[in-house]
Amino acid sequence: MRALIQRVKNASCVVDGKEVSKIDKGLLVFVGFKNNEDPKKIDKLYKKLIGVRIFEDSNGKMNLSIKDVGGSFLVISQFTLYGDMREGLRPSFTEAMDYNLANDYYLDFTNRLSKDGYDVKLGVFGADMKINLINDGPVTIWLDSETL
């Protein structure tokens, strides 16, 4: 699993010209799943995501988590995180998980966030989405279950 995390002042997801989800202060998280995911590694990435301290404290130091600041999540599925550019100029997506199974993983992941008490908004799996955001900082963090 890969996650690209952006600390945002606000973010929204638009599908077919209609806003389907929106958050204010929080984390915009693009997630992608690969073939043969290891659930233990996903769990480790999940714990990193909810614990990552990238919000500023009163001294301006990145020392607070999303829970500390009462922020929200906007989670967007993005299989292109597994785009392989080692050969040629067109990305290969052979490492990306099958569409239906990836949707199940996406829903399991976002449901877990909700069950753990976080305010979670979603994109529309498989849709052509337009993502609007104001990146705060900018702060962008890359998490990969293979390297945790």
C-alpha positions as CSV (number, residue, x, y, z in Angstrom):
1,M,0.0,0.0,0.0
2,R,1.1,3.5,-0.8
3,A,-0.2,6.7,0.7
4,L,0.7,10.3,-0.3
5,I,-0.3,12.5,2.5
6,Q,-0.8,16.3,2.2
7,R,-1.5,18.6,5.2
8,V,-4.2,20.9,4.0
9,K,-6.1,23.9,5.0
10,N,-9.0,22.5,3.0
11,A,-9.6,20.0,0.2
12,S,-12.5,18.8,-1.9
13,C,-13.4,16.2,-4.4
14,V,-15.5,17.0,-7.5
15,V,-17.1,14.4,-9.8
16,D,-19.0,15.4,-12.9
17,G,-19.0,19.0,-11.8
18,K,-20.5,18.3,-8.4
19,E,-18.7,18.5,-5.1
20,V,-19.0,15.1,-3.4
21,S,-16.8,15.6,-0.4
22,K,-15.0,18.4,1.4
23,I,-12.8,18.9,4.5
24,D,-11.3,21.9,6.2
25,K,-8.1,21.5,8.2
26,G,-6.7,17.9,7.9
27,L,-5.0,15.4,5.7
28,L,-5.7,14.7,2.1
29,V,-4.6,11.1,1.6
30,F,-4.2,9.5,-1.8
31,V,-4.1,5.7,-1.4
32,G,-3.2,2.9,-3.7
33,F,-3.0,-0.9,-3.2
34,K,-0.8,-3.4,-4.9
35,N,-1.2,-7.0,-5.7
36,N,-0.7,-9.4,-2.8
37,E,-0.9,-6.8,-0.1
38,D,0.3,-7.9,3.3
39,P,-2.4,-7.0,5.9
40,K,0.3,-6.6,8.6
41,K,2.1,-4.0,6.5
42,I,-1.2,-2.2,5.9
43,D,-1.8,-2.1,9.6
44,K,1.7,-0.6,10.2
45,L,1.0,2.1,7.5
46,Y,-2.4,2.8,9.1
47,K,-0.8,3.4,12.5
48,K,1.8,5.7,10.9
49,L,-0.9,7.7,9.2
50,I,-3.0,8.3,12.3
51,G,0.0,9.1,14.4
52,V,2.1,11.2,12.0
53,R,3.0,14.5,13.7
54,I,2.9,17.0,11.0
55,F,0.7,19.7,12.4
56,E,2.4,22.7,14.2
57,D,2.2,23.2,17.9
58,S,2.2,26.6,19.6
59,N,5.9,26.9,19.0
60,G,5.6,26.3,15.2
61,K,7.1,22.9,15.5
62,M,5.5,19.9,13.6
63,N,4.7,18.0,16.8
64,L,0.9,17.3,16.6
65,S,-1.2,14.5,15.0
66,I,-4.5,14.9,13.2
67,K,-6.3,13.8,16.4
68,D,-4.5,16.5,18.4
69,V,-5.8,19.2,16.1
70,G,-9.2,17.8,15.5
71,G,-8.6,17.5,11.8
72,S,-10.4,15.5,9.1
73,F,-9.3,13.0,6.4
74,L,-10.2,13.2,2.7
75,V,-9.2,9.8,1.3
76,I,-8.9,9.4,-2.4
77,S,-8.2,6.1,-4.2
78,Q,-5.4,6.4,-6.7
79,F,-4.1,3.3,-8.4
80,T,-1.6,5.5,-10.3
81,L,0.6,5.5,-7.2
82,Y,1.7,2.1,-8.5
83,G,2.7,3.5,-11.9
84,D,6.0,1.9,-12.9
85,M,8.2,4.1,-15.1
86,R,11.3,1.9,-15.2
87,E,10.8,1.3,-18.9
88,G,9.6,3.6,-21.6
89,L,7.5,6.7,-21.3
90,R,4.1,5.3,-20.5
91,P,3.5,4.0,-17.0
92,S,2.8,0.4,-16.4
93,F,0.2,-0.4,-13.7
94,T,0.7,-4.2,-13.5
95,E,1.6,-3.9,-9.8
96,A,-1.7,-2.2,-9.0
97,M,-4.4,-4.3,-7.3
98,D,-7.4,-5.6,-9.3
99,Y,-10.2,-3.0,-9.4
100,N,-12.8,-4.8,-7.3
101,L,-10.4,-6.1,-4.7
102,A,-8.8,-2.6,-4.4
103,N,-12.3,-1.1,-3.8
104,D,-12.8,-3.6,-0.9
105,Y,-9.4,-2.6,0.6
106,Y,-10.2,1.1,0.1
107,L,-13.5,0.7,1.9
108,D,-12.0,-1.4,4.7
109,F,-9.3,1.2,5.2
110,T,-11.7,4.2,5.3
111,N,-14.2,2.3,7.5
112,R,-11.4,1.6,10.0
113,L,-10.7,5.4,10.2
114,S,-14.4,6.1,10.8
115,K,-14.7,3.3,13.4
116,D,-11.6,4.8,15.2
117,G,-13.5,8.1,15.6
118,Y,-12.0,10.2,12.8
119,D,-14.0,12.5,10.5
120,V,-13.5,10.8,7.1
121,K,-14.7,12.0,3.7
122,L,-14.2,9.9,0.6
123,G,-13.7,10.3,-3.1
124,V,-15.6,8.1,-5.6
125,F,-13.7,4.9,-6.3
126,G,-12.9,4.6,-9.9
127,A,-14.4,7.9,-11.0
128,D,-12.7,10.7,-12.8
129,M,-12.2,13.0,-9.9
130,K,-11.0,16.6,-9.6
131,I,-9.3,17.3,-6.4
132,N,-9.0,20.8,-5.1
133,L,-6.7,21.6,-2.2
134,I,-4.8,24.2,-0.4
135,N,-1.6,22.4,0.8
136,D,-0.6,23.9,4.2
137,G,3.1,24.4,4.4
138,P,3.4,22.8,1.9
139,V,3.7,19.5,3.8
140,T,3.7,16.3,1.7
141,I,4.7,12.9,3.1
142,W,5.1,9.6,1.2
143,L,4.3,6.3,3.0
144,D,5.0,2.9,1.4
145,S,4.1,-0.3,3.3
146,E,7.2,-1.9,1.7
147,T,9.6,0.5,3.3
148,L,8.0,0.8,6.8
